Amino acid sequence: MVASLIAFAALTQRAFDLYSYGPYESRVPRPESVLGYEIGTKHSTFRDQERYIQAAVAAAPDRVQIREYGTSTEGRPLKVLIIGSKANMARLTEIEKQHEALAAGKGDPKNTVPILWINECIHGDETASFEAGMVSLYTLLASENPAIKEALDKCLVILNPVYNPDGHERYVVYYNAVAVGSPEPEAFERGGPNVMYGRVNHYRFDMNRDRVAFSQKETQAEYPTMLKWAPQVYIDQH
């Protein structure tokens, strides 16, 4: 039993490899080379993510497009990144029209490729997905791993890097300002004043509950965009 516990402890303390789908194209920068710090060592701000997205897209414009679909309540741009193989991206307009037809009950699914839609960070204080969005973008653009290349030959990925930018920004700016690595339960970084609560959007609404009322600006913008593309798979990574 003791040996099992020691083995489990060693496993949980092992550093997780974010870059295990190599080899990678050198022209696409890793997040760390743009951000100036290792992913996971601090909370990235909205500006940090924007800097990395722009650098990655500039490095591989033949395999990714940015589509803005609205703005958050506080005016931050809402966007999706459309990622695919060179061949699929070259006929992106055709694929888009094919999916619009499928959504209307027309067309033939055999004539197009499926779409995988990934939303990141609908809850602003669940920040792992915000960071993972940058790693996912890098992997999809830079990896020459046969599994990744085959997947992108067979489908399109639409990545929403942050669904709730206002809540995320409120939370991470507060956290980065007070965190000192304290283990004390009363430490500022272990909680925070209610006004800094980042799970919710600008109006303190949990948008994971807004698929019925559609009362929030972010939900109102994202949903029709998603319906237009009519993805076959929809992943919501909080």
C-alpha positions in Angstrom: 0.0 0.0 0.0 2.8 2.4 0.9 4.6 1.6 -2.3 1.5 2.3 -4.3 1.0 5.7 -2.5 4.6 6.7 -3.2 4.2 5.7 -6.9 1.0 7.8 -7.1 2.7 10.8 -5.5 5.6 10.6 -8.0 3.1 10.4 -10.9 1.1 13.4 -9.8 4.2 15.5 -9.3 5.6 14.8 -12.7 5.7 17.7 -15.0 3.1 17.5 -17.7 4.4 17.7 -21.2 2.4 20.2 -23.2 4.4 19.5 -26.4 4.1 15.8 -26.9 2.8 15.9 -30.5 6.0 16.7 -32.3 7.9 17.2 -34.4 6.9 20.9 -34.8 7.4 23.4 -37.6 9.9 26.0 -36.5 8.1 28.9 -38.3 5.2 28.8 -35.7 6.3 30.3 -32.4 5.6 28.5 -29.1 3.5 30.5 -26.7 6.5 30.9 -24.3 8.6 32.6 -27.0 5.9 35.3 -27.4 4.7 35.6 -23.8 8.1 35.5 -22.1 7.1 32.9 -19.5 6.1 29.2 -19.4 2.5 28.4 -19.8 1.0 27.6 -16.4 3.5 29.6 -14.4 1.2 32.7 -14.3 -2.2 33.7 -15.4 -2.2 35.2 -18.9 -4.2 38.3 -19.6 -6.4 39.0 -22.6 -3.6 41.1 -24.1 -1.2 38.2 -23.6 -3.4 35.8 -25.5 -4.0 38.4 -28.2 -0.3 38.8 -28.7 0.2 35.1 -29.1 -2.8 34.6 -31.5 -1.6 37.3 -33.8 2.0 35.9 -33.9 0.7 32.3 -34.5 -1.7 33.4 -37.3 1.0 35.5 -39.0 3.3 32.5 -39.0 0.8 30.1 -40.7 -1.8 32.2 -42.6 -2.4 29.3 -45.0 -3.9 27.2 -42.2 -5.8 29.5 -40.0 -8.2 32.5 -40.3 -9.5 34.8 -37.6 -13.2 35.7 -37.7 -14.5 38.3 -35.2 -18.2 37.7 -34.4 -18.9 40.5 -31.9 -17.6 42.3 -28.8 -18.0 41.6 -25.1 -19.9 44.0 -22.9 -16.7 45.8 -22.0 -15.7 46.0 -25.7 -13.2 43.2 -26.0 -13.3 41.5 -29.4 -14.9 38.1 -29.6 -13.4 35.8 -32.2 -13.0 32.3 -33.5 -10.0 30.8 -35.2 -10.7 28.5 -38.1 -8.0 25.9 -38.5 -7.5 23.3 -41.1 -5.1 21.7 -43.6 -3.9 23.9 -46.5 -6.3 22.0 -48.8 -9.3 22.6 -46.7 -8.5 26.2 -45.9 -8.1 26.8 -49.7 -11.8 25.9 -50.1 -13.1 27.4 -46.8 -15.8 29.4 -48.5 -17.1 26.3 -50.2 -17.1 24.4 -46.9 -18.9 27.2 -45.2 -21.7 27.2 -47.8 -21.9 23.4 -47.6 -22.5 23.5 -43.8 -25.0 26.3 -44.2 -26.9 24.0 -46.6 -26.7 21.1 -44.2 -28.0 23.2 -41.4 -31.0 24.1 -43.6 -31.7 20.4 -44.2 -30.1 20.4 -47.7 -26.9 19.2 -49.3 -24.9 16.0 -48.8 -22.6 15.5 -45.8 -20.4 13.3 -47.9 -19.4 16.3 -50.0 -17.8 18.2 -47.1 -15.7 17.7 -44.0 -17.0 17.7 -40.4 -16.4 20.7 -38.1 -15.2 20.5 -34.5 -16.0 23.6 -32.5 -14.1 24.2 -29.2 -15.1 26.9 -26.7 -12.6 28.0 -24.1 -13.2 29.8 -20.8 -16.9 30.4 -20.5 -16.2 30.7 -16.7 -13.6 33.4 -16.4 -11.9 32.1 -13.2 -11.5 28.6 -14.7 -8.4 29.7 -16.4 -6.8 26.4 -17.4 -8.8 26.4 -20.6 -7.7 30.0 -21.5 -4.1 28.8 -21.3 -4.9 25.5 -23.1 -6.4 27.5 -26.0 -3.0 28.9 -26.8 -1.3 25.5 -26.6 -4.1 23.9 -28.8 -3.6 26.6 -31.4 0.2 26.0 -31.5 -0.3 22.2 -31.7 -2.8 22.4 -34.6 -0.6 24.9 -36.5 2.9 23.6 -35.8 2.6 19.9 -35.3 3.8 17.5 -38.0 2.7 14.5 -36.1 0.8 12.1 -38.4 -2.2 12.0 -36.1 -2.6 15.8 -36.1 -2.1 16.1 -39.8 -4.6 13.4 -40.6 -7.2 14.9 -38.3 -6.8 18.3 -40.0 -7.1 16.7 -43.4 -10.4 15.2 -42.4 -12.0 18.1 -40.5 -12.0 21.8 -39.6 -11.4 23.0 -36.1 -13.1 26.2 -35.0 -11.5 27.4 -31.7 -13.0 30.1 -29.6 -10.0 31.1 -27.4 -12.1 32.8 -24.7 -15.9 33.0 -24.4 -15.9 35.2 -21.3 -13.1 37.7 -21.7 -14.5 40.3 -19.2 -14.8 37.9 -16.3 -11.5 36.3 -17.1 -9.7 39.7 -17.2 -11.3 40.8 -13.9 -10.1 37.6 -12.1 -6.6 37.3 -13.5 -5.7 41.0 -13.0 -6.7 40.7 -9.4 -5.0 37.4 -8.9 -1.7 38.4 -10.5 -1.7 41.6 -8.3 -2.0 39.8 -5.0 -0.6 36.2 -5.4 2.6 35.4 -3.5 2.3 31.6 -3.4 1.0 31.6 0.2 -0.5 28.4 1.5 -2.5 30.2 4.2 -6.3 29.8 3.7 -6.8 33.4 4.6 -4.4 34.7 1.9 -5.8 37.1 -0.7 -5.0 34.7 -3.5 -7.0 31.9 -1.9 -10.2 33.8 -2.4 -11.1 37.4 -3.2 -13.7 40.0 -2.7 -17.1 39.3 -4.3 -16.7 42.2 -6.7 -13.7 40.4 -8.3 -15.5 37.2 -8.9 -14.4 36.0 -12.3 -16.7 33.1 -13.1 -19.4 35.5 -14.4 -19.4 38.1 -17.1 -19.6 41.9 -16.8 -23.1 41.8 -15.5 -22.2 39.0 -13.1 -24.2 36.5 -15.1 -23.2 32.9 -15.4 -23.2 32.4 -19.2 -23.2 28.7 -18.8 -26.9 29.2 -17.8 -27.7 31.6 -20.7 -28.6 29.1 -23.4 -32.3 29.5 -22.7 -32.8 33.2 -22.0 -30.0 34.5 -24.3 -29.8 37.6 -22.2 -26.1 38.3 -22.4 -24.3 40.0 -25.3 -21.6 37.3 -25.5 -24.2 34.5 -25.8 -26.2 36.5 -28.3 -23.2 36.9 -30.5 -21.7 33.3 -30.2 -24.8 31.3 -30.7 -25.9 32.4 -34.2 -22.2 32.2 -35.4 -22.1 28.6 -34.1 -25.4 27.8 -35.8 -24.2 29.2 -39.1 -21.2 26.8 -39.1 -23.4 23.9 -37.8 -20.5 21.9 -36.3 -20.9 18.2 -35.8 -19.0 18.3 -32.5 -19.2 21.1 -30.0 -16.9 21.1 -27.0 -17.3 23.5 -24.1 -14.1 23.6 -22.1 -14.8 25.7 -19.0 
